[in-house]
Amino acid sequence: MSKLKNAKKMKNKILIVAAHPDDEVLGCGGTIAKYTKKGVRVYCLFLGRGKTSRFGAGNNPNGIKKEQTVLEKEAQKAARILGISQIIFKDFPDQKYDTVPFLEIVKTIERIKNKIKPDIIFTHYFGDLNLDHQITFKAVLTACRPVRNESIRKIYSFEVLSSTEWGINHSFSPKVFVDIKETFNKKIKALRAYKSEIQKYPHPRSPRAIEILARRWGTIVGKELIEAFELIREIK
């Protein structure tokens, strides 16, 4: 599932570019499930496998590898729940994207994007506390420069609880709202697939906190459960 296959150009293909596994569920899990339910092909690129930073500076490499393997299996399970067509793992170092040449990250995104040729990209918010998220956002914009023959027509930013709201100058101001009432249970089921990542309330990365956020956005637009996005660019 993690091996990238060549994909012929077709309408309504979506690429999620996430820094780490579970960001895709937290940021847009309900929206993913809504798209795939309609037959839209959704791909997910994880620039890093996560976990590394939790074991110290290079300590216990066997433990790191084991935890990464667990996280990959959880990501694959979550992908099946949401109906994601394919997930692709890359190996940029967790919480150290700033130590990698920026062009290398950009080129990685470009290669995947050019094979899949999606119409829409969802990625991180530029103001997240997590530096990997910030760099991912900038790399996506750079990889999707609006030049001739570029396939991308829309780019959206999602929020990730325990990062977006923890930013010092939090200013996530969504203008796009997706009703996920019918797919919210899938989002929570996919979140629970990440057993090694899920936390207990009141931690923001918990099922209850996710529901509170969805209901909070819902009150703003008169719906029950909502995922909110910033529209970064749209070409009509």
N, C-alpha and C positions, 0 to 999 in steps of 0.2 A: 504493500500500500504506500510505502514511503518512496518508492522508486518512481521518478517522473516519467510519464509516458508522453509521447507526442500527441498533441491535440489539434484537430482541424478546427479552423475558425468557424464559429457558429454564434448566433445571437445569444445574448443573456448568459454569458459566462462570467463568473465572479471569482476574484482572487482575494483571499484574506492574507495579509502580510502581518504576521505577529512576531514579536520578539521572542516569546516563550510559549510553550504549551500551557494551556488553560486561559490565556489572554483572549483567544477566539471565542470561548464560551462566555466569559465574563463580559466581553465587549459587544458581541453581536450573535450569541447563540440562538436566541429566538428568531432573529431575522434570517439567519442561515437556514433554520428549519422551515421557515415560511417559504423561502425561495426554493429549496430542494423539494418541498411538497408539491410545488408547481412544475417540477421537472427541470429546473434550472441547475446546471452543473456548477458546483462550488468547489474550489481548490483552496488549500491552506498551506502557506509557506511559513515554517517556523525557522527563523534565522538562527536561533540557539536552542539547545536541548534543556537548558535550565539546570538547577541543582548545584552546579559547581561551586558557587560562592558560599554555599552553606557548610562546606567542609574545610574552609580556611584556604590559605595560599598554597595550593598544590598538595595538601595533606590527604592521606588515605585515598589514593587514586582508584583502588579497587572498590571502595565504598562509593565514590563518585560515579563510576561506571555502572554499578548495580542500581543506584538511584535513578540514573538517566534511563536505564533500560525499563525500569518500572514506569517512569513518566511517559516514555514512548508508547508503552502498551496502554496506558491510561488514555493517551491522546488518540490512539487508534480506536479504542472503545467509544470515546466521546464522538469521534468522527462518524462512526457507524450509527450512533443514536441520532445525530443531526442530519445524516444523509450526505455528508461531504464525500465527493467523488474520489478525492486523492489528497493525501498530506505529504509534504516534502520536508525533510529535516536537514538543516545545515548545522554547522558546528562552531559558530562564532562564540567566544567565551562569555559565559554568564556574568553580567554586571561589569564587563570589560570591553564593550563594543568600542569605547573610545581609544583602546589600545590597538585597534585594527585600522589599517588604511581605509579611509572612508570610501574610496573608489572601489575597493574590493567588495564592500557590502552592496554598493550601487550596482556593480557588474553582476553580482549574484542575483539580485532582484530582476535585473534586465534579462538575464538568460532564461529565468523561469517565466517571466512575463511574455517574452517573445515566443516561447514554445506553446504556452497556453492561449495567448491572445485574448485575454478577458476584456469585457466591456467596462466592468466596474471593479474598483479596488476599495476594500475596507482596511484601515490600518489605525495606528495609535494616534493619540492627541499630542500635539507638539509640546504642551505644557505639563506633561506628566512628571511626577517626582522621579520616576525611574529613568535613569539616563539612557538605558538600552531602548526604551520606548521613544525617547526624543530622537535618538539617532536613526531608529527605524523609520520614523515619520519623515525626516529629512532625506533619507536615502530613497524612500518611495517617491517623493516629489522629484528628486533628481533623476531617478530611473524612468519617470513618466513625463519627461519634458514634452510639451505639446508641439512636437515636430511633425513633419509630414509622415503619413502612414502609421502614426501612433494609434493603437486600438482603444486605449482608455478614453471613455467618455465621461465617467464620473469617479471622483475620489471622495471617500467619506472618512472621517475620523470618529472612532468610538472611544468611550471612556472605560477605564479599568479600575474598579474599586480596589482600594489599597495602593493606588498610585495617582490617579487623576485628582481625586479630592484631597490628597495629601500634599499637592503642590503648594508652594508658598503663595504664589499669585494665581490661585485657582480661578480660571475664567472660562471654563468650558461652557459655551453658549450655543446649544443645539438649535437648529431650525428645521431639522428633519426628524419626524417621529413615526415609528413603525409600531402598529398595533400587534402585539405578540400574545394576545389572550389565548389564542388557539394553540400556540406552540410553547407557551411558557413552561409547561410541565416537561417538555423535552429539554429545554434549557437547563432546568434544575436536575433532570436525570443525567444530562451530560456533565454538569458540574460535579455531581456525586461520583461520576466515573473517575474523577481526579481525586482518589482517596488520599493520596500523599500531599495534596495541595489544599483541600477543603479545610476550613476552620470553623470553630464554634462561634456563635453570636455572643458578643457584639462585634467580633471581627468583621470587617467589611467583606471579606471573601468567604461568606457563609450564605447558605440558602435563604435564611431569613433576611439578611441585609440586601441580597439581590432582589428579593420580592419587594422590600420597602422602597428601594430605588425605582423599580418598575412602576410601582403604584404612585410614587411621588411624581414621576414624569407623566403618568396617566392623568393626575389631577390637573395638570397644566393644559392638557388638550382634550379633556372630557372623555377619557377612555380609562379602562381598568388597569391594563398592563402595557407598558410602553418601553421600547428601547429608543434612545435618543442619539442623534448623530450631528456632527458639524459637516456641512457640505463644503469641501475644500475647492473643488472645481467641477464644473459641468459644461460639456460641449454639446449643444443641441444641433 
